[in-house]
Amino acid sequence: MADHAFSLHPHLQQTELFNYCLAHNIVPVAYSPIGSPGRPERDRTPDDTVDVEDPVITAIAQRIGVQFCMSGFNIVHSVKNLPAIH
């Protein structure tokens, strides 16, 4: 079985790629599971949101007693996490 690391977090779910991996026995690995809140301004858009500041996501993480990057999204989808260091 192979794995594939790609940016995957609640605000960038990449559903088509995620489903392709599952359909072809490829384990999806969430690279940068908290998004990239510290990315340069040139890489941002006016509609950007920051996962670590999303009140719904932080409430879920607190309720189930886990750190943000292991919040409900990755637990429900059984996704491995590969943190990015920026």
C-alpha positions, 0 to 999 in steps of 0.5 A: 500500500502506498501513501500520498502527502498533500495539503489537507485540512478542514479549510482545504479538503481536496475531496477529489484527490482524497477520494481518488486515494481511497479508491486506489488503496493509497493512504492520504497523509495530511501535510500541514494539517492546520493549514498555513496561517503564517504563510506570506501575504503573497500566498493569501487571498481575501477569502482566506480563513485560518483553521486554528482560529475557526471556533467550530474546529477549536470547540470540537478539539477541546470537547474531545480533548485533543490538539487542534491538528488531531481534531475531528476532521482527521480523526473522522477521516482516519488520516495520518498527519504530517506537520509542516514547519514554517 
